[in-house]
């Protein structure tokens, strides 16, 4: 088979999977779906209200055509894109966002993603969880830092057991689709589509119990004073909610 034909077939398959993506990678839209996700996490990790775990992972790439390598170099001096994923308790992606340079911090990628508005409007009783790279809020909880009380240490233990689910999910994704160890494409759009296609296939595998036995990896403008106040209030509300959940674990 000629190379041109191979490229054409890959493009057709990728476009087909991209069309399936909205039905396969779905963020829980209704209260019933959110409660189902939260119940699965609660049964395993004993923390209420979790509907997903968020994190970012690097997808190594070649320097895109007509782009400057430096703009895609991450802190490991590797050219890469960031895949931001949110997974449920089963390790399925409920959201995937990519195409962003890995030079950008995870918190900034979250701000740029389309999912942030949905997360911020899903009700105070539900939240996703992430590591300390993300800003804490009512709907995005992070672990405690610094010198911890016994209550906080107990919360962090359960929290980290739950949050590692997204790291395992990324490892399983890269173990299944070895080309994600380095994408050899010229176009960022093509690379982003290929990554999302792999996420779609990953979910289909999970739905059919096809699970590998190993893991191979790892705008509105306000005055500046009002922006600071909004950030501080959001952080305070998130911290209060985290404290309540930590006490519930005792």
N, C-alpha and C positions, 0 to 999 in steps of 0.2 A: 504494500500500500504506500502510495506516495505521501511525502510529508504534508503537502498542501491538503490532501484528502483527510489526513489525520487531524489537522488543525480544524478543518471544516466540521468534522464529526464531533470533536471536542466542543466546539463552539455551539453546535446544535444541542448537545446534551446539557451543557451548562445553562443555556437559555431556557431549556425545558425545566430544569430544576429550579431556576430562579423564578419561573412562573408558579411553581408549586410552593415556593417558600412562604408566602403569607398564610397558607393553610397548614404548613408543617411546623414552622417556627412561630408560635403564637403566645403573646403575653396574655395572661389571664385577664379577660375583659369584664367579666361579671363577678358579682359577689360570691356566687356559688363556686366558680372556678378558682377564685382566690382562696376560699375556705378549704377547698380540696387540696390545693398546694400546701397551705399552712398545716393542714392535718397530717400530711405525709411527713413534713419536717418535724412536727411536734412529736409524732410517734417514734421518731429515730433520735432526735436531739433534745427534746423536752423544752424547747424555747417556743413561745407562742408567736404567731403572726408572720413567720417567715414564708415568703412565697418564692424566693429565689436567691441565688448567690451570684455576685458580680465580681469580675476581675478582667484584666487585660493580659494578653499574651502576644509575644512577638512572632511574626511570620517572616522569616528571612526571604529576601527578594534580590534580584539583580537591579541595578540602578535603572529606573524607567527611562524610556527614550526621551531625549530633549529635557531631562531633568538634571539638577545638580545633586551629586551623591550626598553631599553634606546635609541636605535638607531631609534625608531619610535615614540618617545614621543615629542609632540609639546609644545608650550609655555604655554598651558593650562594644562600641565601635563597629557594629554590624548594620548593614542596610536592611531595613525591615519595615513592614506595616504592622500596625496594632490591630488585633482582633479583640474587641470588647464583647464578652459573652455574659449572659445571665442564664443559669441553669436551674432546673427544679431538683427535687430530692432524688429523682431517678437518673439524673445526669443528662436530661434532655435540654437542649437550648430552647428557652422561651423568648430569647432575644439575641440577635447577633448584629454587630455594627463594625464595619471595617472600611479600609481605604484611606485611613489616616496615617500619617508618618509616625513611626515609633519614636521620633524625637520629642513628641508631645506627651506631657505627663498624663497619667491615667485619669486624674480628676478633670483635666481640661477635655479629654476625650469624652468623658461622661457628660460634661456641659454641652458638647457639640452634638451628642447623639440624639436621635429622635425619641428615645424611650424616656428621657428625663421627665417630660411633661406628664406622661402617663403615670409614672411612679409617684409624682408629687400630688396626684389627685385620686389616689386609690383608697383613701381613708386612713385615719390615725391608727387603726388596729392592725394594719398590714405594713410590711416593710421588706426590703431586700437587705442583704448583709454584704459588707465588703471589708477589705483590709484598711489599714490606717492611711493609705494613700487617698482615700475618699473623704469628703467633708461630711461629718455626721449631721443627720437631720431626722425628723420624725419617720420618714419613709426610707432612710438609708442609714442603718446602724453600723458602727465600727467598734472594734474592741477597745478596752481600757488600755491606757499607757502609763508608764511610770511605776511608782511604788504602789502596789495593789493591796487592798484589804482582802480578807478571806472571801468575802462575798463577791468582790470584783474578780478575784482569781478563779473562783468557781464558774462565774459567768464566762470568762475568757476561755476556760477549758471547753465548755459546751459549745461556745460560739465558734471556736477554731475547728472543732470536730465537724461542725456544720459547714463552715466556709470552705474547708478543703475540698468539698464536693466539686466546686468549679475548677480547681486545679486538676483533680482527677479527670474531669470531663475534657479539659484541654489535652491532657496526656493521652486519653483514649482517642480523641479526634486525630492527633498527630500520629498515633500508632496505627490507626486505620489507613490514613491517607498520607503516605510517605512523601509525596511531592510537597507537602507543606513544610518540610525541612528546608526547602529552598525553591521558591517559585521562579522559574526561568521564562518569564514573560516580559514584554516590553511595555505594556499598557497597564496603568494603575486600575483602570476600570475592569480590564480583563482579569487581573489578579483578584480584585475585590469580588467579582462574580464567582470566580473559581472557589474562593474561600467560603463564601456563603453556600455554594453548591455542596461543598463538603459537609457543612453544618446540617444541611437538609438531609443528606444521605446518612449522617450520624444519627439523626432523630429517627429516621425510618428503621435503622438497625436496632435502636433501643426499643422501638415499638414492637419489633418482631423478635425480641429477646436474643438478638445476635450480638452478644457481648464478648469482647476480648478478655482474656484472663490475665492481662498484664498492662501496665502503663509504661510508656517509653519516655515521658517527659514530665517534664514539667508543664429679638432683644428689645427690652424696654429700658429707657434711661432714667435714672434717679439721681438726685444730688448725692455726693459721696457720703455725707453723714447718714442719709437714709439707707444707702447700700450697706454700710457697716452695721447699722442697727438691725437690718433684716437678716444679715448673716449671723450676727450674735444671737438673735432671737431663735433662728432656725437651729443653731448649734445647741442652745440651751434646752430647747424642747426635745431634741434628740437625746441629749444627755439625761434628761429627766425620765424619758421613756426607757432608756437603757438601764437606769438605776432600778426602775420598777420591775423590769424583766429579771434583773439579777436577783432581786429579793424574792421573786416568785420561785426561783430555783432552790431556795433553801428548804 
